[in-house]
Amino acid sequence: DAGVTQSPTHLIKTRGQQVTLRCSPKSGHDTVSWYQQALGQGPQFIFQYYEEEERQRGNFPDRFSGHQFPNYSSELNVNALLLGDSALYLCASSLEVTGANVLTFGAGSRLTVL
Amino acid sequence: GQNIDQPTEMTATEGAIVQINCTYQTSGFNGLFWYQQHAGEAPTFLSYNVLDGLEEKGRFSSFLSRSKGYSYLLLKELQMKDSASYLCAAHNFNKFYFGSGTKLNVKP
């Protein structure tokens, strides 16, 4: 049973560039959330997708956008990259049920902005 | 706003018991989760509490007091492989608010 898969695992960009990160959720999961984890910090919620719609959003600028496809996979796009966007980007999937949802995380995409 | 506090780092000895505390202040609350994260790896789910009290899962237990905005994770019979960061996360509907994590060092 494949867990959450993310690609690419590592990438280097320069300021001002754009990046797209991809995520395939765990089999059977229908909800995808994206988190940014800076070095030595806990994950910070970016947004969540369910039924191909952005359902919730954290305190991130509009430079951060996303998409969910009919097969539940998702993309995170970041435009006009800043040095401060350097971080580990984690995708987490879950199953939409009432009550608390346990997140299953992918191994992350480590983005370095130079 | 949201505020999740946990100690930055702790050290304990193999075979011992360690308690990692977490306090939270959130505008909404559905439950408190604990995740383990080894260096360079994804967080993995350990335990969660929705109601007050203790939840036990093998060597790991988690406690919640909603009225005090307080939780702890108890690790028993520590093993070297327990050296990791432990993340406390408050669940608010579709969002999780994570603390900065407690780095646990287990020494022989």
Backbone of each chain as ProteinMPNN parsed JSONL, in Angstrom:
{"seq_chain_A": "DAGVTQSPTHLIKTRGQQVTLRCSPKSGHDTVSWYQQALGQGPQFIFQYYEEEERQRGNFPDRFSGHQFPNYSSELNVNALLLGDSALYLCASSLEVTGANVLTFGAGSRLTVL", "coords_chain_A": {"N_chain_A": [[0.857, -1.186, 0.0], [0.896, 1.953, -1.122], [2.181, 4.861, 0.335], [2.007, 8.388, 0.91], [3.263, 10.097, -1.813], [5.74, 12.298, -2.972], [7.039, 14.701, -5.27], [9.435, 16.904, -6.815], [12.122, 15.443, -4.798], [14.206, 17.025, -3.961], [15.077, 20.37, -4.803], [16.518, 23.184, -6.446], [16.185, 26.616, -6.772], [16.198, 29.968, -8.125], [15.804, 33.32, -6.871], [12.719, 34.857, -7.664], [11.935, 33.016, -9.506], [9.615, 30.378, -10.456], [7.922, 27.572, -8.981], [6.766, 24.197, -9.057], [5.329, 21.749, -7.12], [4.593, 18.33, -6.513], [2.116, 15.908, -5.502], [0.977, 12.738, -4.532], [-1.706, 11.277, -3.005], [-2.175, 9.008, -0.209], [-3.427, 5.767, -0.929], [-6.91, 5.589, -1.141], [-7.373, 7.867, 0.29], [-8.838, 11.166, 0.239], [-8.394, 13.809, 0.65], [-6.137, 16.485, 0.594], [-3.494, 18.162, 2.139], [-1.226, 20.884, 2.419], [1.921, 21.72, 3.802], [4.385, 23.94, 5.107], [7.634, 23.581, 6.227], [10.024, 25.092, 7.959], [13.521, 25.053, 8.746], [14.139, 23.524, 11.825], [11.67, 24.172, 12.802], [8.103, 23.676, 13.386], [5.666, 22.181, 11.155], [3.88, 24.453, 9.028], [0.623, 25.343, 8.217], [-0.483, 25.524, 4.906], [-2.528, 25.241, 2.842], [-5.623, 23.411, 2.203], [-7.023, 20.873, 0.188], [-10.04, 19.597, -1.083], [-12.309, 17.633, -2.84], [-11.468, 18.831, -5.191], [-11.401, 21.486, -4.613], [-10.132, 24.411, -2.971], [-10.266, 24.364, 0.395], [-9.57, 25.31, 2.903], [-7.333, 27.816, 4.117], [-4.115, 28.828, 5.145], [-2.001, 31.379, 6.657], [-0.655, 32.444, 4.229], [0.766, 34.106, 1.408], [-0.767, 35.119, -1.768], [0.958, 34.205, -3.649], [1.343, 31.609, -3.279], [-0.23, 28.873, -4.519], [-2.576, 26.316, -5.452], [-3.709, 23.082, -6.574], [-6.112, 20.499, -7.06], [-6.564, 17.374, -8.49], [-8.885, 15.239, -10.36], [-8.187, 12.63, -9.631], [-7.4, 12.874, -7.059], [-4.773, 13.623, -6.605], [-2.351, 16.272, -6.131], [-1.086, 19.606, -6.642], [1.336, 22.038, -5.682], [1.977, 25.352, -6.192], [4.396, 27.886, -6.339], [4.964, 31.193, -6.857], [7.199, 33.847, -7.977], [9.563, 33.456, -6.317], [11.03, 33.808, -3.084], [13.894, 34.264, -0.932], [13.169, 33.441, 1.598], [11.372, 31.441, 1.149], [12.611, 29.086, 1.139], [12.523, 25.868, 2.292], [11.187, 22.822, 3.727], [8.671, 21.247, 2.047], [5.748, 19.801, 2.839], [3.416, 17.345, 2.02], [0.282, 16.184, 2.996], [-2.067, 13.62, 3.394], [-5.492, 12.676, 3.933], [-8.551, 11.122, 5.045], [-11.762, 12.174, 4.415], [-13.781, 12.43, 7.005], [-16.222, 12.729, 9.582], [-15.23, 14.497, 12.495], [-11.931, 14.141, 13.999], [-9.14, 14.022, 11.808], [-6.621, 11.877, 10.871], [-3.457, 12.683, 9.745], [-1.491, 11.609, 7.032], [1.746, 11.879, 6.166], [3.851, 12.814, 3.405], [7.306, 12.357, 2.372], [8.322, 14.774, 1.71], [9.3, 17.753, -0.133], [12.268, 19.291, -0.613], [13.008, 22.567, -0.869], [15.291, 24.863, -2.065], [16.084, 28.195, -2.245], [18.015, 30.38, -4.016]], "CA_chain_A": [[0.0, 0.0, 0.0], [1.756, 3.118, -1.227], [1.816, 5.992, 1.169], [1.986, 9.655, 0.195], [4.479, 10.299, -2.582], [5.971, 13.675, -3.392], [8.154, 14.926, -6.192], [10.718, 16.216, -6.621], [12.548, 15.37, -3.406], [15.042, 18.202, -3.735], [15.231, 21.245, -5.951], [17.145, 24.481, -6.202], [15.683, 27.669, -7.646], [16.696, 31.304, -7.816], [14.77, 34.304, -6.545], [11.892, 35.31, -8.762], [11.453, 31.897, -10.312], [8.383, 29.716, -10.057], [8.142, 26.153, -8.739], [5.586, 23.344, -8.898], [5.573, 20.532, -6.361], [3.506, 17.389, -6.778], [1.789, 15.004, -4.398], [-0.041, 11.702, -4.716], [-2.12, 10.893, -1.65], [-2.27, 7.596, 0.136], [-4.568, 5.112, -1.546], [-8.129, 5.655, -0.343], [-7.538, 9.212, 0.853], [-9.429, 12.089, -0.715], [-8.109, 15.179, 1.077], [-4.708, 16.782, 0.579], [-3.077, 19.414, 2.779], [0.175, 21.239, 2.206], [2.548, 22.389, 4.929], [5.752, 24.415, 4.939], [8.398, 23.376, 7.443], [11.344, 25.702, 7.974], [14.484, 24.297, 9.548], [13.997, 23.675, 13.263], [10.317, 24.606, 13.142], [7.037, 22.744, 13.071], [4.974, 22.457, 9.883], [2.903, 25.535, 8.997], [-0.445, 25.009, 7.275], [-0.61, 26.402, 3.744], [-3.938, 25.096, 2.448], [-6.159, 22.066, 2.078], [-7.905, 20.642, -0.957], [-11.014, 18.515, -1.001], [-13.217, 17.684, -3.994], [-10.857, 19.724, -6.185], [-11.564, 22.885, -4.2], [-9.38, 24.856, -1.801], [-11.269, 24.429, 1.444], [-9.047, 26.131, 3.995], [-6.051, 28.409, 3.769], [-3.38, 29.439, 6.247], [-1.532, 32.748, 6.433], [0.338, 32.479, 3.152], [0.348, 35.044, 0.35], [-1.354, 34.558, -2.994], [2.013, 33.577, -4.468], [1.175, 30.177, -3.057], [-1.504, 28.405, -5.052], [-2.572, 24.868, -5.585], [-4.728, 22.452, -7.409], [-6.33, 19.081, -6.84], [-7.065, 16.729, -9.698], [-9.947, 14.262, -10.078], [-7.649, 11.414, -8.994], [-7.037, 13.339, -5.709], [-3.418, 14.152, -6.524], [-2.364, 17.723, -5.938], [0.111, 20.4, -6.92], [1.557, 23.301, -4.996], [2.745, 26.286, -7.017], [4.863, 29.095, -5.677], [5.483, 32.174, -7.822], [8.059, 34.935, -7.502], [10.22, 32.882, -5.146], [11.859, 34.606, -2.197], [14.835, 33.453, -0.159], [12.443, 32.904, 2.751], [10.54, 30.292, 0.776], [13.428, 27.888, 1.312], [11.919, 25.064, 3.354], [10.675, 21.505, 3.366], [7.237, 21.325, 1.782], [5.15, 18.514, 3.16], [2.051, 17.053, 1.62], [-0.345, 15.223, 3.9], [-3.391, 13.224, 2.938], [-6.402, 12.152, 4.95], [-9.857, 10.724, 4.545], [-12.772, 13.086, 4.923], [-14.811, 11.855, 7.855], [-16.538, 13.665, 10.659], [-14.296, 14.358, 13.606], [-10.514, 14.363, 13.724], [-8.559, 13.301, 10.685], [-5.199, 11.598, 11.008], [-2.697, 13.017, 8.55], [-0.37, 10.793, 6.591], [2.652, 12.794, 5.488], [4.893, 12.383, 2.497], [8.666, 12.649, 2.834], [8.569, 16.191, 1.496], [10.146, 18.307, -1.193], [13.108, 20.335, -0.014], [13.231, 23.659, -1.813], [16.32, 25.856, -1.733], [16.018, 29.37, -3.115], [19.292, 31.11, -3.951]], "C_chain_A": [[0.891, 1.232, 0.0], [1.239, 4.202, -0.309], [1.729, 7.236, 0.319], [3.321, 9.821, -0.535], [4.552, 11.731, -3.07], [7.137, 13.745, -4.365], [8.229, 16.398, -6.546], [11.105, 16.191, -5.149], [13.396, 16.574, -3.028], [15.04, 19.058, -4.993], [15.813, 22.583, -5.518], [16.621, 25.466, -7.238], [16.361, 28.981, -7.269], [15.521, 32.243, -7.558], [14.019, 34.742, -7.794], [11.34, 34.187, -9.629], [10.16, 31.323, -9.737], [8.673, 28.221, -9.879], [6.789, 25.438, -8.614], [6.0, 22.063, -8.201], [4.345, 19.635, -6.498], [3.336, 16.386, -5.642], [0.732, 14.003, -4.832], [-0.438, 11.207, -3.343], [-2.08, 9.387, -1.443], [-3.525, 7.016, -0.49], [-5.774, 5.142, -0.602], [-8.385, 7.007, 0.293], [-8.04, 10.18, -0.209], [-9.107, 13.558, -0.417], [-6.602, 15.374, 1.136], [-4.459, 18.139, 1.225], [-1.604, 19.635, 2.501], [0.677, 22.032, 3.406], [3.957, 22.824, 4.528], [6.476, 24.227, 6.265], [9.788, 23.982, 7.286], [12.237, 24.907, 8.926], [14.287, 24.577, 11.036], [12.618, 24.117, 13.726], [9.314, 23.495, 12.873], [6.398, 23.097, 11.741], [3.95, 23.583, 10.05], [1.901, 25.252, 7.882], [-0.517, 26.031, 6.147], [-2.06, 26.405, 3.263], [-4.313, 23.631, 2.349], [-7.105, 21.994, 0.883], [-8.793, 19.426, -0.72], [-11.998, 18.701, -2.136], [-12.781, 18.78, -4.979], [-11.022, 21.21, -5.852], [-10.645, 23.185, -3.013], [-10.39, 25.114, -0.687], [-10.851, 25.333, 2.592], [-7.696, 26.669, 3.565], [-5.427, 28.998, 5.016], [-2.908, 30.827, 5.864], [-0.381, 32.795, 5.433], [-0.177, 33.382, 2.045], [-0.175, 34.321, -0.878], [-0.311, 33.956, -3.933], [1.953, 32.05, -4.348], [-0.214, 29.778, -3.567], [-1.428, 26.904, -5.251], [-3.692, 24.376, -6.468], [-4.882, 21.008, -6.947], [-7.01, 18.503, -8.07], [-8.133, 15.688, -9.347], [-9.444, 12.979, -9.42], [-7.104, 11.708, -7.59], [-5.602, 13.821, -5.585], [-3.463, 15.677, -6.509], [-1.032, 18.334, -6.344], [0.12, 21.639, -6.04], [2.425, 24.153, -5.902], [3.15, 27.487, -6.186], [5.488, 29.988, -6.741], [6.405, 33.178, -7.154], [8.801, 34.529, -6.23], [11.091, 33.888, -4.405], [12.807, 33.676, -1.443], [14.134, 32.749, 1.005], [11.522, 31.745, 2.431], [11.323, 28.988, 0.875], [12.915, 27.106, 2.521], [11.646, 23.66, 2.821], [9.162, 21.641, 3.183], [6.638, 19.923, 1.9], [3.721, 18.448, 2.639], [1.513, 16.005, 2.584], [-1.724, 14.875, 3.36], [-4.193, 12.65, 4.101], [-7.709, 11.784, 4.278], [-10.904, 11.587, 5.218], [-13.833, 12.319, 5.709], [-15.15, 12.897, 8.911], [-15.581, 13.435, 11.817], [-12.853, 14.553, 13.176], [-10.023, 13.486, 12.589], [-7.077, 13.108, 10.908], [-4.509, 11.892, 9.689], [-1.629, 11.977, 8.295], [0.511, 11.685, 5.733], [3.523, 12.082, 4.463], [6.248, 12.797, 3.042], [9.079, 14.084, 2.547], [9.413, 16.502, 0.276], [10.953, 19.434, -0.571], [13.477, 21.35, -1.068], [14.294, 24.599, -1.26], [16.233, 26.981, -2.741], [17.299, 30.17, -2.924], [19.152, 32.53, -4.491]], "O_chain_A": [[1.559, 1.527, 0.991], [0.035, 4.431, -0.19], [1.412, 7.156, -0.868], [4.384, 9.695, 0.073], [3.56, 12.304, -3.522], [8.085, 12.962, -4.293], [7.205, 17.08, -6.578], [10.468, 16.86, -4.335], [13.312, 17.078, -1.909], [15.005, 18.539, -6.108], [15.625, 23.039, -4.39], [16.615, 25.179, -8.435], [17.011, 29.085, -6.229], [14.394, 31.983, -7.978], [14.616, 34.967, -8.846], [10.394, 34.385, -10.392], [9.689, 31.735, -8.678], [9.553, 27.67, -10.54], [5.81, 26.006, -8.131], [6.918, 21.373, -8.645], [3.213, 20.111, -6.585], [4.283, 16.063, -4.925], [-0.282, 14.372, -5.425], [0.419, 10.755, -2.583], [-1.964, 8.61, -2.391], [-4.557, 7.682, -0.574], [-5.676, 4.775, 0.569], [-9.484, 7.27, 0.782], [-7.724, 10.049, -1.391], [-9.515, 14.446, -1.165], [-5.879, 14.53, 1.665], [-5.117, 19.129, 0.906], [-0.834, 18.684, 2.365], [-0.022, 22.885, 3.953], [4.625, 22.173, 3.726], [5.989, 24.662, 7.309], [10.628, 23.445, 6.564], [11.753, 24.184, 9.796], [14.272, 25.734, 11.458], [12.418, 24.405, 14.906], [9.63, 22.5, 12.22], [6.577, 24.212, 11.249], [3.252, 23.664, 11.061], [2.282, 24.96, 6.749], [-0.6, 27.236, 6.385], [-2.73, 27.438, 3.277], [-3.466, 22.74, 2.4], [-7.873, 22.916, 0.61], [-8.353, 18.385, -0.231], [-12.473, 19.812, -2.371], [-13.595, 19.534, -5.512], [-10.811, 22.075, -6.701], [-10.412, 22.326, -2.162], [-11.261, 25.975, -0.812], [-11.676, 26.032, 3.179], [-7.0, 26.06, 2.752], [-6.114, 29.594, 5.846], [-3.357, 31.39, 4.866], [0.742, 33.155, 5.786], [-1.375, 33.432, 1.767], [-0.053, 33.104, -1.017], [-0.658, 33.276, -4.899], [2.448, 31.317, -5.205], [-1.233, 30.286, -3.1], [-0.352, 26.307, -5.222], [-4.49, 25.137, -7.017], [-3.923, 20.375, -6.504], [-7.935, 19.104, -8.617], [-8.273, 15.3, -8.187], [-10.205, 12.31, -8.72], [-6.418, 10.87, -7.004], [-5.238, 14.381, -4.551], [-4.482, 16.287, -6.834], [0.001, 17.664, -6.381], [-0.92, 22.205, -5.703], [3.494, 23.718, -6.331], [2.351, 28.035, -5.427], [6.422, 29.588, -7.435], [6.396, 33.34, -5.934], [8.679, 35.184, -5.195], [11.788, 34.703, -5.01], [12.565, 32.475, -1.327], [14.462, 31.614, 1.35], [10.953, 31.131, 3.333], [10.756, 27.908, 0.711], [12.88, 27.626, 3.637], [11.845, 23.363, 1.643], [8.465, 22.107, 4.084], [6.986, 19.005, 1.157], [2.933, 19.38, 2.803], [2.211, 15.056, 2.941], [-2.46, 15.757, 2.917], [-3.641, 12.205, 5.107], [-7.942, 12.091, 3.108], [-10.928, 11.715, 6.443], [-14.679, 11.641, 5.126], [-14.401, 13.858, 9.092], [-15.174, 12.304, 12.081], [-12.592, 15.078, 12.094], [-10.453, 12.342, 12.44], [-6.349, 14.079, 11.113], [-4.928, 11.406, 8.638], [-0.949, 11.52, 9.214], [0.077, 12.189, 4.698], [3.883, 10.916, 4.625], [6.334, 13.5, 4.049], [10.08, 14.56, 3.083], [10.124, 15.655, -0.264], [10.394, 20.408, -0.067], [14.17, 21.039, -2.038], [14.199, 25.067, -0.125], [16.299, 26.751, -3.949], [17.627, 30.585, -1.812], [20.126, 33.282, -4.51]]}, "seq_chain_B": "GQNIDQPTEMTATEGAIVQINCTYQTSGFNGLFWYQQHAGEAPTFLSYNVLDGLEEKGRFSSFLSRSKGYSYLLLKELQMKDSASYLCAAHNFNKFYFGSGTKLNVKP", "coords_chain_B": {"N_chain_B": [[-5.295, 34.511, 17.846], [-3.16, 31.685, 17.164], [-1.407, 29.589, 19.357], [1.065, 27.393, 20.143], [2.929, 25.7, 22.433], [5.906, 24.043, 23.307], [8.625, 22.316, 24.899], [11.959, 22.961, 23.715], [14.083, 21.117, 23.586], [14.996, 17.939, 24.957], [16.629, 15.585, 27.087], [17.116, 12.163, 27.751], [17.569, 8.967, 29.362], [18.238, 5.751, 28.02], [15.765, 3.279, 28.465], [14.441, 4.662, 30.428], [11.693, 6.839, 31.51], [9.992, 9.448, 29.873], [8.428, 12.637, 29.785], [6.764, 14.748, 27.639], [5.698, 17.949, 27.406], [2.944, 20.029, 26.339], [1.419, 23.048, 25.63], [-1.487, 24.815, 24.6], [-3.158, 27.387, 22.763], [-5.871, 28.101, 21.036], [-8.211, 29.34, 18.607], [-10.243, 27.695, 17.934], [-11.037, 24.264, 18.588], [-10.548, 20.867, 18.052], [-9.179, 18.649, 18.793], [-6.111, 17.093, 20.01], [-3.054, 16.295, 18.671], [-0.226, 14.082, 18.378], [2.873, 13.804, 16.791], [5.684, 12.028, 15.487], [8.916, 12.821, 14.373], [11.645, 11.843, 12.673], [14.955, 12.945, 11.95], [15.175, 14.465, 8.827], [13.066, 13.05, 7.809], [9.558, 12.245, 7.162], [6.863, 13.447, 9.254], [5.302, 11.155, 11.499], [2.27, 9.717, 12.607], [1.417, 9.474, 16.03], [-0.392, 9.57, 18.288], [-3.649, 10.638, 19.463], [-5.881, 12.89, 21.184], [-9.193, 13.601, 21.917], [-11.089, 13.929, 23.864], [-10.901, 14.779, 27.392], [-8.353, 13.198, 29.323], [-6.465, 10.117, 29.476], [-4.802, 8.443, 26.866], [-3.653, 5.341, 25.883], [-1.078, 3.718, 24.11], [0.654, 1.148, 23.686], [4.038, 1.664, 24.294], [3.676, 4.336, 24.336], [1.846, 7.076, 25.614], [-0.772, 9.479, 25.769], [-2.006, 12.515, 27.1], [-4.737, 14.68, 27.814], [-5.991, 17.839, 28.797], [-8.586, 19.755, 28.336], [-9.69, 22.005, 29.529], [-7.499, 23.229, 30.648], [-5.889, 23.651, 28.508], [-3.793, 21.908, 27.833], [-1.487, 19.288, 27.224], [0.229, 16.163, 27.31], [2.843, 13.966, 26.199], [3.786, 10.748, 26.931], [6.539, 8.727, 27.113], [7.568, 5.487, 27.531], [10.007, 3.105, 28.738], [12.315, 3.868, 27.204], [13.924, 3.797, 24.025], [16.831, 3.752, 21.912], [16.072, 4.354, 19.339], [14.012, 6.082, 19.701], [14.944, 8.603, 19.681], [14.278, 11.611, 18.349], [12.267, 14.243, 16.874], [9.387, 15.5, 18.49], [6.214, 16.373, 17.717], [3.646, 18.474, 18.629], [0.262, 19.014, 17.926], [-2.501, 21.056, 17.428], [-5.775, 20.46, 16.511], [-8.013, 22.066, 14.441], [-10.905, 22.056, 13.082], [-10.396, 21.883, 9.751], [-7.711, 22.342, 9.879], [-4.37, 21.935, 11.096], [-2.477, 23.049, 13.78], [0.791, 23.287, 14.422], [3.258, 22.828, 16.986], [6.675, 23.904, 17.545], [8.124, 21.676, 17.939], [9.702, 19.15, 19.956], [12.895, 18.218, 20.496], [14.066, 15.123, 21.209], [16.645, 13.576, 22.85], [17.993, 10.483, 23.259], [20.088, 8.836, 25.395], [22.644, 6.337, 25.893]], "CA_chain_B": [[-4.279, 33.758, 17.14], [-2.889, 30.317, 17.593], [-0.131, 29.479, 20.045], [1.367, 26.039, 20.607], [4.236, 25.75, 23.086], [6.501, 22.817, 23.82], [10.067, 22.542, 25.125], [12.764, 22.825, 22.499], [14.933, 19.932, 23.598], [15.051, 17.158, 26.191], [17.541, 14.439, 27.049], [16.735, 11.114, 28.684], [18.406, 7.774, 29.278], [17.631, 4.52, 27.515], [15.062, 2.524, 29.496], [13.739, 5.568, 31.334], [10.405, 7.404, 31.098], [10.085, 10.888, 29.643], [7.148, 13.3, 29.536], [6.906, 15.95, 26.821], [4.51, 18.767, 27.634], [2.484, 20.915, 25.269], [0.283, 23.904, 25.956], [-2.03, 25.374, 23.376], [-4.236, 28.379, 22.779], [-6.381, 28.208, 19.666], [-9.551, 29.92, 18.542], [-11.163, 26.566, 17.848], [-10.272, 23.074, 18.981], [-11.218, 19.584, 17.863], [-8.384, 17.561, 19.337], [-4.671, 17.316, 20.123], [-2.334, 15.197, 18.036], [1.225, 13.981, 18.532], [3.575, 13.182, 15.681], [7.123, 11.817, 15.652], [9.643, 13.117, 13.144], [13.085, 11.628, 12.672], [15.659, 13.924, 11.128], [15.135, 14.231, 7.39], [11.957, 12.187, 7.427], [8.212, 12.795, 7.328], [6.216, 13.178, 10.54], [4.405, 10.001, 11.541], [1.255, 9.851, 13.637], [1.605, 8.667, 17.234], [-1.533, 9.482, 19.183], [-4.444, 11.851, 19.576], [-6.912, 12.982, 22.217], [-10.306, 14.517, 21.674], [-11.674, 14.183, 25.18], [-9.955, 14.794, 28.503], [-7.944, 11.914, 29.861], [-5.253, 9.446, 29.017], [-4.891, 7.432, 25.813], [-2.441, 4.536, 25.933], [-0.798, 2.912, 22.922], [1.944, 0.504, 23.883], [4.975, 2.432, 25.112], [3.323, 5.749, 24.254], [0.561, 7.509, 26.164], [-0.979, 10.92, 25.647], [-3.003, 13.031, 28.033], [-5.3, 15.973, 27.439], [-6.901, 18.599, 29.643], [-9.114, 20.829, 27.481], [-9.91, 23.214, 30.332], [-6.2, 23.849, 30.92], [-5.135, 23.815, 27.267], [-2.542, 21.213, 28.165], [-1.35, 17.89, 26.851], [1.584, 15.615, 27.368], [3.154, 12.666, 25.615], [4.618, 9.98, 27.85], [7.238, 7.637, 26.454], [8.115, 4.569, 28.522], [11.033, 2.15, 28.276], [12.928, 4.551, 26.073], [14.898, 3.098, 23.187], [17.666, 4.69, 21.156], [15.345, 4.755, 18.137], [13.052, 7.128, 20.052], [15.578, 9.91, 19.444], [13.524, 12.228, 17.248], [11.478, 15.402, 17.292], [7.996, 15.18, 18.769], [5.409, 17.534, 17.355], [2.309, 18.595, 19.196], [-0.548, 19.738, 16.941], [-3.905, 21.278, 17.77], [-6.633, 20.312, 15.34], [-9.129, 23.004, 14.424], [-11.636, 21.727, 11.868], [-9.567, 21.314, 8.695], [-6.33, 22.785, 10.0], [-3.564, 21.537, 12.241], [-1.485, 24.035, 14.196], [1.887, 22.535, 15.024], [4.316, 23.467, 17.741], [7.986, 23.851, 16.88], [8.701, 20.362, 18.132], [10.648, 18.889, 21.041], [13.918, 17.259, 20.083], [14.396, 14.2, 22.3], [17.912, 12.851, 22.716], [18.065, 9.34, 24.149], [21.485, 8.443, 25.541], [22.78, 4.978, 26.462]], "C_chain_B": [[-4.103, 32.382, 17.721], [-1.519, 30.279, 18.244], [0.036, 28.07, 20.596], [2.78, 26.064, 21.176], [4.668, 24.377, 23.576], [7.986, 23.069, 24.003], [10.856, 22.253, 23.863], [13.519, 21.506, 22.456], [14.9, 19.265, 24.968], [16.036, 16.018, 25.984], [17.099, 13.439, 28.098], [17.592, 9.885, 28.415], [17.602, 6.583, 28.774], [16.999, 3.739, 28.67], [14.229, 3.369, 30.437], [12.377, 5.971, 30.765], [10.596, 8.91, 30.901], [8.7, 11.434, 29.314], [7.406, 14.597, 28.774], [5.604, 16.725, 26.921], [4.2, 19.67, 26.45], [1.321, 21.748, 25.806], [-0.188, 24.576, 24.682], [-3.092, 26.42, 23.667], [-4.668, 28.54, 21.334], [-7.808, 28.734, 19.7], [-10.621, 28.855, 18.397], [-10.377, 25.312, 18.142], [-11.124, 21.824, 18.799], [-10.438, 18.425, 18.456], [-6.91, 17.903, 19.316], [-3.952, 16.076, 19.617], [-0.852, 15.246, 18.383], [1.794, 13.222, 17.334], [5.047, 13.048, 16.053], [7.799, 12.109, 14.323], [11.127, 12.878, 13.341], [13.723, 12.601, 11.688], [15.614, 13.538, 9.654], [13.993, 13.358, 6.905], [10.612, 12.882, 7.64], [7.707, 12.559, 8.747], [5.329, 11.944, 10.437], [3.51, 10.112, 12.764], [1.55, 8.923, 14.813], [0.29, 8.46, 17.986], [-2.376, 10.741, 19.066], [-5.493, 11.729, 20.667], [-7.959, 13.996, 21.774], [-10.935, 14.919, 23.009], [-10.584, 14.205, 26.235], [-9.61, 13.37, 28.919], [-6.732, 11.358, 29.16], [-5.582, 8.42, 27.939], [-3.578, 6.665, 25.807], [-2.311, 3.688, 24.683], [0.574, 2.322, 23.088], [2.839, 1.324, 24.785], [4.63, 3.924, 25.163], [1.94, 5.989, 24.859], [0.453, 9.007, 25.953], [-2.148, 11.322, 26.519], [-3.474, 14.384, 27.548], [-6.164, 16.538, 28.554], [-7.367, 19.797, 28.829], [-9.282, 22.125, 28.286], [-8.608, 23.953, 30.6], [-5.401, 24.105, 29.645], [-3.786, 23.133, 27.359], [-2.605, 19.752, 27.735], [0.066, 17.435, 27.166], [1.638, 14.277, 26.667], [4.118, 11.973, 26.555], [5.234, 8.815, 27.08], [7.899, 6.775, 27.523], [9.169, 3.669, 27.884], [11.76, 2.685, 27.043], [13.956, 3.686, 25.352], [15.66, 4.146, 22.384], [16.91, 5.208, 19.937], [14.279, 5.816, 18.425], [13.658, 8.522, 19.926], [14.98, 10.513, 18.176], [12.926, 13.527, 17.762], [10.031, 14.967, 17.463], [7.169, 16.452, 18.621], [4.027, 17.419, 17.969], [1.494, 19.418, 18.204], [-1.99, 19.833, 17.416], [-4.734, 21.243, 16.493], [-7.83, 21.233, 15.47], [-9.849, 22.833, 13.096], [-10.662, 21.181, 10.835], [-8.102, 21.714, 8.779], [-5.677, 22.143, 11.216], [-2.56, 22.652, 12.518], [-0.419, 23.294, 14.989], [2.755, 23.423, 15.908], [5.627, 23.312, 16.995], [8.682, 22.516, 17.068], [9.656, 20.305, 19.305], [11.624, 17.837, 20.561], [14.31, 16.418, 21.294], [15.684, 13.464, 21.962], [17.905, 11.714, 23.736], [19.519, 8.884, 24.188], [21.566, 7.078, 26.201], [22.912, 5.008, 27.975]], "O_chain_B": [[-4.806, 31.974, 18.645], [-0.572, 30.876, 17.733], [-0.761, 27.615, 21.417], [3.726, 26.413, 20.47], [3.886, 23.645, 24.184], [8.554, 23.937, 23.34], [10.474, 21.412, 23.049], [13.587, 20.855, 21.413], [14.79, 19.93, 25.998], [16.25, 15.551, 24.865], [16.746, 13.821, 29.213], [18.25, 9.779, 27.38], [16.418, 6.445, 29.08], [17.617, 3.56, 29.72], [13.394, 2.84, 31.17], [11.966, 5.514, 29.698], [11.287, 9.561, 31.685], [7.902, 10.775, 28.649], [8.179, 15.443, 29.223], [4.539, 16.221, 26.565], [5.082, 20.024, 25.666], [0.364, 21.212, 26.365], [0.609, 24.871, 23.792], [-3.816, 26.353, 24.661], [-3.918, 29.057, 20.507], [-8.516, 28.588, 20.697], [-11.787, 29.098, 18.709], [-9.159, 25.296, 17.962], [-12.242, 21.724, 19.303], [-10.979, 17.33, 18.608], [-6.498, 18.878, 18.689], [-4.206, 14.96, 20.07], [-0.297, 16.312, 18.648], [1.291, 12.176, 16.924], [5.585, 13.841, 16.826], [7.315, 11.695, 13.27], [11.793, 13.607, 14.077], [13.096, 13.022, 10.716], [15.973, 12.421, 9.283], [13.95, 12.969, 5.738], [10.541, 13.964, 8.222], [8.085, 11.572, 9.378], [4.685, 11.716, 9.414], [3.947, 10.549, 13.828], [1.886, 7.753, 14.632], [-0.096, 7.33, 18.284], [-1.892, 11.784, 18.626], [-5.932, 10.635, 21.024], [-7.64, 15.095, 21.32], [-11.263, 16.083, 23.242], [-9.478, 13.714, 26.009], [-10.446, 12.466, 28.876], [-6.072, 12.028, 28.367], [-6.516, 7.63, 28.078], [-2.507, 7.268, 25.735], [-3.257, 3.036, 24.244], [1.564, 2.927, 22.676], [2.462, 1.65, 25.91], [5.219, 4.678, 25.937], [1.002, 5.22, 24.647], [1.456, 9.72, 25.957], [-3.131, 10.596, 26.665], [-2.713, 15.142, 26.948], [-6.957, 15.829, 29.172], [-6.614, 20.755, 28.653], [-9.039, 23.215, 27.768], [-8.61, 25.173, 30.761], [-4.336, 24.719, 29.704], [-2.76, 23.712, 27.004], [-3.63, 19.084, 27.866], [0.984, 18.249, 27.272], [0.645, 13.559, 26.554], [5.145, 12.538, 26.933], [4.522, 8.016, 26.471], [8.692, 7.268, 28.324], [9.215, 3.497, 26.666], [11.807, 2.043, 25.994], [14.735, 2.957, 25.965], [15.197, 5.271, 22.201], [17.08, 6.361, 19.541], [13.706, 6.386, 17.496], [12.947, 9.518, 20.054], [15.158, 9.988, 17.077], [13.063, 13.867, 18.938], [9.514, 14.167, 16.683], [7.395, 17.454, 19.299], [3.343, 16.404, 17.84], [1.988, 20.423, 17.691], [-2.617, 18.831, 17.759], [-4.419, 21.923, 15.516], [-8.563, 21.197, 16.458], [-9.437, 23.41, 12.09], [-10.137, 20.086, 11.033], [-7.333, 21.454, 7.854], [-6.328, 21.849, 12.218], [-1.883, 23.135, 11.611], [-0.675, 22.752, 16.064], [2.961, 24.603, 15.623], [5.686, 22.671, 15.946], [9.705, 22.247, 16.438], [10.336, 21.283, 19.617], [11.24, 16.708, 20.256], [14.822, 16.941, 22.283], [15.793, 12.815, 20.922], [17.822, 11.957, 24.939], [20.112, 8.582, 23.152], [20.684, 6.695, 26.97], [23.034, 3.958, 28.605]]}, "name": "protein", "num_of_chains": 2, "seq": "DAGVTQSPTHLIKTRGQQVTLRCSPKSGHDTVSWYQQALGQGPQFIFQYYEEEERQRGNFPDRFSGHQFPNYSSELNVNALLLGDSALYLCASSLEVTGANVLTFGAGSRLTVLGQNIDQPTEMTATEGAIVQINCTYQTSGFNGLFWYQQHAGEAPTFLSYNVLDGLEEKGRFSSFLSRSKGYSYLLLKELQMKDSASYLCAAHNFNKFYFGSGTKLNVKP"}
